[in-house]
Amino acid sequence: MKQFIKYSMMIIAIAMLTVSCDNSPSLQKYYVDSLENANFIALDIPSSILKLKNDDVSEDVKETLKTIKKVNILGFQIKEDNIAEYDAEKLKVKAILKNPKYQELIRVGSGGKSLSVKFLGEGDAIDEVILYGSDKELGFALIRILGDGMDPSKMMALVQEINIDDENGSFKQIESFMKNINYGSR
């Protein structure tokens, strides 16, 4: 009997390890793997630089801001010499985002431009919001808003009231990236 229990426990442990090891690619792994590639720009923005424009906002907006931990931004800029790599990277991102764990909120697109918004979590307790936008002339951007128990219905009100505290220059890096996009490179 002891042998049977020992054998059963070993099978359960192996089954649990097999189920918990998800080998599918993740956005976090993709983000980290892309840091070494010169075609990408990556920024991690802590929630501490996200400030409200004024203190005269609803308690819901203040509470929603507190649920955001950080924002990761990954951008790929198209140039004449990296179009094939752009297409390959875009396919990788799309494959990751097809995972059913990423629930879609909205998808829009036309004329070579597209935007999709997805999330991880349950209903009114989201842990991650993912914005993926691409433009066949400029490139793509992948934005991950990481938090704890974010409420999507309150996020839009927050976005309208947010102001970037730019003492450490993080927002200037984003602005610089956007200004340095070479519009005529294709």
N, C-alpha and C positions, 0 to 999 in steps of 0.2 A: 504494500500500500504506500509506504514512504517513497518507493521508487516511482510509482505512478504520479504522486503529488509533485515530486521533484521534476519529473519529465514534463508534466502539465505546466508547471510554473516556467520552465525553460521555453516551452512553446509560446506561452502567453507573452513572455518578455521579448522573444524574437519578433512576434507579431506586432507588438507595440512599437518596437524600434523600426520595423519595416514601414508601418503606417506613418510614424512621426517623421521619417526622413523623406521630405518632399524634394525630389531632385529637379523639379521644374524650375526654369529660370525665374528669378525675381527681379523686380525693379531695383531693389537695393543692390543686388549683385551687378546688374547691368550698369548702374550708376558708378559703382566702385571700379568696375572693369574699364569704364570709359574715361576715367580720370587721366590715364596716361596718354590718351590719344589727342594729338594737337588740333584735330578738327572740332573738338568739343570744348565748351566752356562750362564749368561747373561752379555753382555757388551754393553754399549752405548759409541760410539766413536764420539766425536765432530769433525766437519770438520777442526777445528783449528790444529789438529795433522796431517792432510793430507797435505803434502808438495810436491812440485815438486822436482825431483832429481837435476835439474839445471834450471836456468832461461832462457836458450836458447831453448825454446819450442815455438810452434805456439801460436798465440793469441786465437785460437779455444780451445786449451788444457787449457789455463789459464782461459778462460771464462767458460768452462765446470766445472772446479774445483770449481769455485765460485757458481755454481748452487747446489752443494751438501751441505746440512745442517748438517746431521749426519748419522751415520751408527749404526744400532742395530744388535747385533749378539746374537742368542740364540742357544745353543747346548745341545743335549741330548746324554750322553755317556752310551752305553750298558754295563751292568755288569751282572753277573750270576743271581742276585736276582731281576732284573728289566726288564726282557725281555717282560713280559706280559704288563707292563706299557709302554714300548717302542712302542709295537705294537699299543696300544690304542692311544698314543700321536701322532704317525705317521698318524693314521686314522683321527684324529682331524685336523691336519695340511692339509692333502689332501682334506678334506671336505671344509675347509676354502678356499683353493686355487682353488677349482672347481667353485667358484662364478664367473660368467661371467665378473664381473668388473675387474678381474685380467686377463689381456690379455697375452697370451703366446708368448714368443719370440723364445724359443728353449727348447727342451727336449731330453735328451740322457740317455742311461742306458744300462747296461749289467752286468751279473755276480753278482747280488745282490747290485749293485751300481747304483745310478741314480742322475741326476741333471736336474733341470728345472729352467728356468729364465722367470719371468713374470713381468708385469709392470702395474701401474695405471697411467692413464693420456691419453693424445691424441697425437699420432704421434711423433712430434718433441718437445713436451712440457710435458714430463713425470714428475710426482710428486714422484713416488716411484718405485724402481726396487727391485724385490724380487728374491733372489737366494735360492733355497731349494735343498739341497743335502743329500742323505742318503746312508748308507753303512750297510748291514745286520750284519757286524761284529763290527763296531765301534759306530754307532748311526746316528744321523742326525744333520744338522745345518740349521738354517733359518737366512738369512742375509737380512736385509732391508736397502736399501740405500735411504734415504729421501732427497728430494731436492725440487727445484722449477723450473720448465721448463727445466729439463734435456733433452738433445738430445742424444738418444741411439746410433746414428751413430758416435758420438764423444766420447762416453764413453770408447771404446776400446783403442783409442789413449791416453786417460787420464790414464787408468790403467797401460799402459806401462811406463808412465812418473812419476808415483806417488812414493813418498818416505814417510815413516812414521816418523814424528817428535815425538820421544818417550820420551821426557823429563818427562812426567807425568806417564809413565809406562803402559799405556793402551795396547800397542802392546805386551808388555812382558806378560800381563795376557793371551792374546790369545795364544802366543807361549807356555806358561806354560801349558795351557789347552791341547794343541795339544801334548806336550811331555808327559803329564800324562795320556794319554789314555792307558788303560790297554789292550794291544793287545791280551793277552792270557787268558782273563777272561771268555771266553765262553767255 
